[in-house]
Amino acid sequence: MKAVKFAAIAFSVVFLMLPGLVFTLQGANILRGSSFMVGDPLWIAIGLAMLIAGGAIFYFANRKPRADS
């Protein structure tokens, strides 16, 4: 069961953070191409939100439970 949980978390993190990075770079006009996203600040915000969401999932999934006193 732990393998399934790990796979689901890894899938979520990868598929949020990789497109988030691409969206951010295209919005910042660093990753150029023939996309409507290039140079549009909206895609910087969307990409950063995806990066933060992926990071939050990774962080909270790997936290150790607190020991109750």
Buried (B, 14 or more C-beta within 10 A) or exposed (E): EEEEEEEEBEEBBEEBBEBBBBBBBBBBBEBEEEBEBBBBEEBBEBBBBBBEBBBEBBEEBEEEEEEEE
